[in-house]
C-alpha cells in the first residue's frame, strides 16, 4: 500500500514537472540583421524617444558615469544583486539582432529573444499595459538612434536556485499581472490617459506598491508605499500619512518642478523620475498623471492648503523658540537647518517646512535620515537649489536628535531605535541615482 502511494505521488510529480516545463519553455526568435529591420518615420522615432525617457530606460540601463543604455546598472534586492542588460543596438552584447517581434515579447511577457525568462526587476508587468504602437516606437528609437555599445553584462548575484531562468515562469504564473490596460468608462479621457501612463510606461507601482515575500506586487495595496533602493516610496493614495492632503495640483507641481512646498522635495530614486524621465512628456500628459493620482488620493482640489490648520500651526510654531539649553535637537536644528527651512510669512514657498513634510510624517525615518546625511543635489528637488549633506559634520546622535525634534514638533510619536537606524543607514551601500 505504501509503495503504491509513493509511486502515485512520484508519478504525479513527474507529470506536473513535465507540464510545467511545457508551460515554461519559450522558443528562441530568429535574429535579424540591420538590413531587415523596418524603416520608421521621424514621428515614430521621436515618440519612442519620449516614451523611453518616461520609462526611465536610460536611468535603469546606465550605471553612474557609464554609457547610456549599455547596461550594468547595479540593483540591490532582497534576493541578491541584479545588473541591468545592454539594450543598445550592439549585435554581440546588446539587442542589435532583436526583431520587433522579439522586443515586443520581452516588453509584454519578460522573455528574452533566446527564450530565457527575465527577472521581474524588468517591469514587463507594467510595460504590458502599453499599446503595440507605443512599444514599437521605443524599439524604433533604440534601434535607429541609440549608439551601439559593445559591453558585456555582468553576472547577477542571485543565488541558486533562484537564478534558474525557468523558475521565473512559475513566479509569473503566481504573481505577475499580465492583463492589458483597460480604460475605466466611468472616468474622463484625461483620467484614463493618466492611468495608462502611470500603470504602463511610467510603472509607478513598481516602486510605490508593497511587495510580498517573493517580490510580487500586492495589487490590493497598489500605490500604498514601499521600500526601494534604501528609501521609502510613500503612499500616493488616501492612505498617505502627509498632514496636508495631496491634490492634483500638488502632484503636478511636484512632478514638474521636483518640489511641493506642502510635502517636500524629490531626492533619491525619485529625482531622476522627474528630471530625466517624466519631464520629456508633454504638459497634457503631466496634467493627466497628476489628475489620476489626485483622484486616488481622494482630495478636493478646491481646498486651499494655506488655510489648513496644521500648516498654520506649523508656521506659528517657528516663532516660539524652544529652550536650546534643554533640547539638543532643537539647538542643532536651529544652527544647521532653520536658516533655510523657515517661512517668514503665512505662505510656504521654495524649501519645504520640515514639520509638514511627508518625510517627517512617514512611519519610517529612512527618507529624513537620508536627506540629512547626504543632502539634496542641484539635479534633485528644485533644479539648481542645493541642500548640503551632514554625513561628515554630524554624528549619529546629532542626526537622531534633529530627527526626533522634528518628529515631535510635527505632533508625531518619536520613531523607535532612531539612533540605531541612523547608524544602519550611514553604513549601508550608497545608491547613486
C-alpha positions as CSV (number, residue, x, y, z in Angstrom):
1,X,0.0,0.0,0.0
2,X,2.8,2.4,0.9
3,X,4.7,1.6,-2.3
4,X,1.5,2.4,-4.3
5,X,1.2,5.8,-2.6
6,X,4.8,6.6,-3.2
7,X,4.5,5.6,-6.9
8,X,1.4,7.6,-7.3
9,X,2.9,10.7,-5.7
10,X,6.1,10.3,-7.7
11,X,4.2,9.8,-10.9
12,X,2.0,12.9,-10.3
13,X,5.2,14.9,-9.5
14,X,6.8,13.8,-12.8
15,X,3.7,14.6,-14.8
16,X,3.4,18.0,-13.0
17,X,7.1,18.8,-13.7
18,X,6.6,17.8,-17.3
19,X,3.5,20.1,-17.7
20,X,5.4,23.0,-16.1
21,X,8.4,22.5,-18.4
22,X,6.0,22.6,-21.4
23,X,4.4,25.8,-19.9
24,X,7.7,27.5,-19.1
25,X,9.5,26.7,-22.4
26,X,9.7,29.6,-24.8
27,X,11.3,29.3,-28.3
28,X,14.1,31.5,-29.5
29,X,13.1,34.1,-32.0
30,X,15.3,34.2,-35.1
31,X,17.9,37.0,-35.1
32,X,17.7,39.8,-37.7
33,X,20.2,42.0,-39.4
34,X,20.2,45.8,-39.7
35,X,19.1,45.4,-43.4
36,X,16.0,43.6,-42.4
37,X,14.8,46.0,-39.7
38,X,11.8,48.1,-40.7
39,X,12.2,51.7,-41.5
40,X,10.4,54.1,-39.2
41,X,9.1,57.6,-39.7
42,X,10.8,60.5,-37.8
43,X,7.5,61.0,-35.9
44,X,7.5,57.4,-34.6
45,X,11.2,57.6,-33.6
46,X,10.5,60.9,-31.8
47,X,7.6,59.3,-29.9
48,X,9.9,56.4,-29.0
49,X,12.5,58.8,-27.6
50,X,9.8,60.5,-25.4
51,X,8.5,57.1,-24.1
52,X,11.9,55.7,-23.5
53,X,12.6,58.8,-21.3
54,X,9.2,58.4,-19.5
55,X,10.0,54.8,-18.8
56,X,13.5,55.6,-17.3
57,X,15.1,53.2,-19.8
58,X,18.4,55.1,-19.7
59,X,18.2,55.5,-15.9
60,X,17.9,51.8,-15.3
61,X,20.3,50.7,-18.0
62,X,23.1,53.1,-17.3
63,X,25.4,52.9,-14.2
64,X,26.7,56.2,-12.7
65,X,29.2,57.6,-15.1
66,X,28.5,54.9,-17.6
67,X,27.4,54.9,-21.2
68,X,23.7,55.4,-21.8
69,X,21.7,52.2,-22.4
70,X,24.8,50.0,-22.2
71,X,23.7,48.2,-19.0
72,X,25.3,47.1,-15.8
73,X,23.3,49.5,-13.5
74,X,23.5,47.8,-10.1
75,X,20.3,46.9,-8.3
76,X,20.3,45.5,-4.8
77,X,17.3,43.3,-3.9
78,X,16.4,41.0,-1.1
79,X,17.3,38.1,-3.4
80,X,20.7,39.4,-4.5
81,X,22.4,41.9,-6.8
82,X,21.0,42.3,-10.3
83,X,22.7,44.1,-13.2
84,X,20.7,45.6,-16.0
85,X,21.1,44.5,-19.6
86,X,22.8,46.2,-22.5
87,X,19.9,47.4,-24.7
88,X,21.9,49.3,-27.2
89,X,21.7,48.0,-30.8
90,X,25.1,46.2,-30.5
91,X,24.7,42.8,-32.1
92,X,27.2,41.0,-29.9
93,X,26.3,42.3,-26.4
94,X,23.1,44.3,-26.9
95,X,19.8,43.8,-28.8
96,X,21.1,44.7,-32.2
97,X,19.8,41.4,-33.7
98,X,16.4,41.5,-32.0
99,X,13.4,41.7,-34.2
100,X,10.4,43.9,-33.4
101,X,8.6,40.7,-32.5
102,X,11.3,39.7,-30.0
103,X,11.3,43.2,-28.4
104,X,7.5,43.1,-28.2
105,X,7.6,39.7,-26.5
106,X,10.2,40.9,-23.9
107,X,8.2,44.0,-23.1
108,X,4.9,42.1,-22.7
109,X,6.0,38.8,-21.1
110,X,9.5,39.2,-19.8
111,X,11.1,36.6,-22.2
112,X,14.4,37.4,-24.0
113,X,15.0,36.8,-27.7
114,X,16.7,33.5,-26.9
115,X,13.8,32.2,-24.9
116,X,15.0,32.6,-21.3
117,X,12.8,34.3,-18.7
118,X,13.9,37.7,-17.5
119,X,13.9,38.6,-13.8
120,X,11.0,40.7,-12.7
121,X,13.4,43.6,-11.9
122,X,12.5,44.4,-15.5
123,X,8.9,45.7,-15.1
124,X,7.3,43.9,-18.0
125,X,4.1,43.7,-16.0
126,X,3.7,47.4,-16.5
127,X,5.1,47.7,-20.0
128,X,2.5,45.1,-21.0
129,X,-0.2,47.8,-20.4
130,X,1.2,49.7,-23.3
131,X,-0.2,49.7,-26.8
132,X,1.6,47.9,-29.6
133,X,2.3,51.3,-31.3
134,X,4.0,52.7,-28.2
135,X,6.2,49.6,-27.8
136,X,7.1,49.7,-31.5
137,X,8.0,53.4,-31.1
138,X,10.5,52.6,-28.3
139,X,12.0,49.8,-30.4
140,X,12.3,52.2,-33.4
141,X,14.1,54.8,-31.3
142,X,16.6,52.4,-29.7
143,X,17.4,50.6,-33.0
144,X,17.8,53.8,-35.1
145,X,19.1,56.5,-32.7
146,X,20.9,54.9,-29.7
147,X,24.7,54.2,-30.5
148,X,25.7,50.6,-30.4
149,X,28.0,49.9,-27.5
150,X,29.9,46.7,-27.0
151,X,29.7,46.0,-23.3
152,X,29.2,42.6,-21.7
153,X,26.6,42.4,-19.0
154,X,27.9,41.5,-15.5
155,X,26.7,38.2,-13.9
156,X,23.8,38.7,-11.5
157,X,24.5,37.8,-7.8
158,X,21.3,35.8,-7.5
159,X,21.9,32.5,-5.6
160,X,20.8,29.0,-6.7
161,X,18.1,28.0,-7.3
162,X,16.6,31.5,-7.7
163,X,18.9,32.1,-10.7
164,X,17.3,29.3,-12.7
165,X,15.6,31.1,-15.6
166,X,12.7,28.6,-15.9
167,X,11.6,29.2,-12.3
168,X,10.7,32.8,-13.3
169,X,7.9,31.3,-15.3
170,X,6.5,29.9,-12.1
171,X,6.9,33.3,-10.5
172,X,4.9,34.9,-13.3
173,X,2.2,32.3,-13.0
174,X,1.8,33.1,-9.3
175,X,2.3,36.8,-9.1
176,X,2.5,38.7,-12.5
177,X,-0.3,40.8,-13.7
178,X,-0.2,40.3,-17.5
179,X,-3.6,41.8,-18.3
180,X,-3.7,44.6,-20.8
181,X,-4.7,48.2,-19.8
182,X,-8.5,48.5,-19.5
183,X,-9.9,52.1,-19.6
184,X,-12.4,53.0,-16.9
185,X,-15.6,54.1,-18.7
186,X,-16.7,55.9,-15.6
187,X,-13.7,58.2,-15.7
188,X,-12.7,61.0,-18.1
189,X,-10.4,60.7,-21.1
190,X,-7.8,62.7,-19.2
191,X,-8.0,60.3,-16.1
192,X,-7.7,57.3,-18.4
193,X,-4.6,58.8,-20.1
194,X,-3.0,59.4,-16.7
195,X,-3.9,55.8,-15.6
196,X,-2.4,54.4,-18.8
197,X,0.9,56.3,-18.4
198,X,1.2,55.7,-14.6
199,X,0.3,52.0,-14.8
200,X,2.2,51.4,-18.0
201,X,5.4,53.1,-19.2
202,X,6.0,55.1,-16.0
203,X,5.5,52.0,-14.0
204,X,4.8,54.0,-10.8
205,X,3.5,50.9,-9.0
206,X,6.9,49.1,-9.4
207,X,8.3,51.4,-6.6
208,X,5.2,52.6,-4.8
209,X,3.4,49.3,-4.3
210,X,4.4,47.0,-1.5
211,X,5.6,43.5,-2.4
212,X,5.1,40.1,-0.8
213,X,7.9,37.9,0.5
214,X,8.7,36.6,-3.0
215,X,8.8,40.1,-4.6
216,X,5.3,40.1,-6.2
217,X,3.4,43.4,-6.1
218,X,0.4,43.4,-3.7
219,X,-2.1,44.7,-6.1
220,X,-4.7,45.1,-3.4
221,X,-2.4,47.8,-1.9
222,X,-1.5,49.5,-5.2
223,X,0.5,52.7,-4.7
224,X,0.3,52.5,-0.8
225,X,4.1,52.8,-0.4
226,X,7.1,50.5,-0.3
227,X,10.9,50.5,0.4
228,X,13.1,51.0,-2.7
229,X,16.9,51.4,-3.1
230,X,17.4,52.4,0.5
231,X,14.5,54.9,0.5
232,X,10.7,54.8,1.2
233,X,8.4,55.4,-1.8
234,X,5.5,56.9,0.1
235,X,1.8,56.2,-0.4
236,X,0.2,58.0,-3.3
237,X,-3.3,57.2,-2.2
238,X,-5.7,58.3,0.6
239,X,-3.5,56.2,2.9
240,X,-0.8,58.8,2.8
241,X,0.5,60.0,6.2
242,X,1.1,63.5,4.9
243,X,-0.7,66.0,7.2
244,X,-1.8,68.1,4.2
245,X,-3.6,66.0,1.6
246,X,-2.1,65.8,-1.8
247,X,-4.2,67.5,-4.5
248,X,-3.9,67.1,-8.3
249,X,-2.1,70.5,-8.5
250,X,0.3,69.4,-5.7
251,X,1.2,66.3,-7.8
252,X,1.6,68.4,-10.9
253,X,3.9,70.9,-9.1
254,X,6.0,68.1,-7.6
255,X,6.3,66.2,-10.9
256,X,7.2,69.2,-13.0
257,X,9.5,71.1,-10.5
258,X,10.8,68.4,-8.2
259,X,9.2,70.0,-5.2
260,X,5.9,70.5,-3.4
261,X,6.1,73.2,-0.7
262,X,3.5,71.4,1.3
263,X,5.1,67.9,1.1
264,X,8.8,68.1,0.3
265,X,11.4,67.8,-2.5
266,X,12.4,64.8,-4.6
267,X,15.6,63.0,-3.8
268,X,17.0,59.5,-4.1
269,X,15.4,57.3,-6.8
270,X,12.5,59.8,-7.3
271,X,14.7,62.7,-8.6
272,X,15.6,61.2,-12.0
273,X,11.9,60.2,-12.4
274,X,11.1,63.8,-12.9
275,X,14.3,65.5,-14.1
276,X,15.4,62.7,-16.5
277,X,12.1,60.9,-17.2
278,X,8.6,62.4,-17.0
279,X,10.0,65.8,-18.0
280,X,10.0,64.5,-21.6
281,X,6.3,64.1,-21.6
282,X,4.0,66.9,-22.9
283,X,2.3,69.1,-20.3
284,X,-1.1,67.5,-21.1
285,X,0.3,64.1,-20.0
286,X,1.7,65.6,-16.8
287,X,-1.7,67.0,-16.1
288,X,-3.3,63.7,-16.8
289,X,-0.9,61.8,-14.4
290,X,-1.5,64.4,-11.7
291,X,-5.2,64.2,-12.1
292,X,-5.1,60.4,-11.9
293,X,-3.1,60.4,-8.6
294,X,-5.2,63.3,-7.2
295,X,-8.2,61.1,-7.7
296,X,-6.6,58.2,-6.0
297,X,-5.7,60.5,-3.1
298,X,-9.4,61.4,-2.8
299,X,-8.8,65.0,-2.1
300,X,-10.8,68.1,-3.1
301,X,-8.9,70.3,-5.4
302,X,-10.8,73.3,-4.3
303,X,-9.3,73.0,-0.8
304,X,-6.7,75.7,-0.1
305,X,-3.7,74.3,1.9
306,X,-2.8,77.8,3.1
307,X,-5.9,77.7,5.3
308,X,-5.1,74.3,6.7
309,X,-4.9,74.4,10.5
310,X,-1.9,72.0,10.6
311,X,0.0,74.3,8.2
312,X,-0.9,77.5,10.2
313,X,0.2,75.8,13.4
314,X,3.5,74.7,11.9
315,X,4.2,78.3,10.7
316,X,3.3,79.8,14.0
317,X,5.4,77.3,15.9
318,X,8.5,78.7,14.2
319,X,8.1,81.9,16.2
320,X,8.0,80.0,19.5
321,X,11.6,79.0,20.1
322,X,12.2,76.0,22.5
323,X,14.8,76.2,25.2
324,X,18.0,75.3,23.3
325,X,19.8,74.6,26.5
326,X,17.4,71.8,27.3
327,X,16.6,70.4,23.9
328,X,19.7,69.4,22.0
329,X,17.7,68.5,18.9
330,X,16.2,72.0,18.8
331,X,19.6,73.6,19.2
332,X,21.2,71.6,16.4
333,X,18.2,72.2,14.1
334,X,18.4,76.0,14.8
335,X,22.1,76.1,14.0
336,X,22.2,73.7,11.0
337,X,18.7,73.8,9.4
338,X,16.4,76.6,10.4
339,X,18.0,79.4,8.3
340,X,16.8,77.6,5.1
341,X,13.7,75.8,6.3
342,X,11.9,78.8,7.7
343,X,8.9,80.6,6.3
344,X,8.8,84.3,7.2
345,X,5.1,84.8,6.2
346,X,1.9,82.8,6.1
347,X,2.8,81.0,2.8
348,X,5.3,78.2,2.4
349,X,7.5,78.8,-0.7
350,X,10.5,77.0,-2.1
351,X,12.3,74.9,0.5
352,X,9.7,72.9,2.5
353,X,8.8,73.5,6.1
354,X,10.1,70.2,7.6
355,X,7.4,69.7,10.2
356,X,4.8,69.4,7.5
357,X,7.0,67.5,5.0
358,X,6.0,63.9,4.1
359,X,9.3,62.5,5.2
360,X,8.7,63.7,8.8
361,X,5.3,62.0,8.9
362,X,6.2,58.6,7.4
363,X,6.1,55.7,9.8
364,X,9.8,55.1,8.9
365,X,12.5,57.7,9.3
366,X,14.6,56.5,6.3
367,X,13.9,59.4,3.9
368,X,14.5,62.1,6.5
369,X,17.8,60.5,7.6
370,X,19.0,60.0,4.0
371,X,18.4,63.7,3.3
372,X,20.2,64.9,6.5
373,X,23.1,62.6,5.7
374,X,23.6,63.3,2.0
375,X,21.6,66.5,1.3
376,X,19.9,67.3,-2.0
377,X,22.0,67.8,-5.1
378,X,21.4,70.5,-7.8
379,X,19.9,67.9,-10.1
380,X,17.4,66.8,-7.5
381,X,14.5,68.6,-5.9
382,X,14.2,72.1,-7.3
383,X,16.8,72.4,-10.1
384,X,19.7,74.4,-9.0
385,X,18.8,74.5,-5.3
386,X,21.2,72.6,-3.1
387,X,21.0,71.3,0.4
388,X,24.3,70.3,2.0
389,X,24.7,66.9,3.5
390,X,25.8,66.5,7.1
391,X,27.3,63.0,6.9
392,X,30.8,64.2,7.9
393,X,29.6,67.0,10.2
394,X,27.1,65.4,12.5
395,X,27.2,62.2,14.5
396,X,24.6,59.6,14.6
397,X,23.5,61.0,17.9
398,X,23.2,64.5,16.5
399,X,21.2,63.4,13.5
400,X,18.8,61.3,15.6
401,X,18.3,64.3,17.9
402,X,17.3,66.6,15.0
403,X,15.0,63.9,13.6
404,X,13.4,63.3,17.0
405,X,12.9,67.1,17.4
406,X,11.3,67.4,14.0
407,X,9.1,64.4,14.6
408,X,7.9,65.7,18.0
409,X,7.4,69.2,16.6
410,X,5.2,67.7,13.9
411,X,2.9,66.1,16.6
412,X,4.0,62.6,15.9
413,X,5.4,59.9,18.2
414,X,9.1,59.5,18.2
415,X,10.5,56.8,15.9
416,X,11.8,53.8,17.9
417,X,15.6,53.0,17.9
418,X,16.2,56.2,16.0
419,X,20.0,56.4,16.6
420,X,20.4,52.8,15.6
421,X,18.5,53.5,12.4
422,X,20.8,56.4,11.6
423,X,23.9,54.2,12.0
424,X,22.4,51.5,9.8
425,X,21.6,53.9,7.0
426,X,25.0,55.7,7.3
427,X,26.8,52.3,6.8
428,X,24.6,50.8,4.1
429,X,25.8,50.8,0.4
430,X,25.1,54.2,-1.1
431,X,22.9,54.1,-4.1
432,X,23.6,56.6,-6.9
433,X,20.6,57.9,-8.8
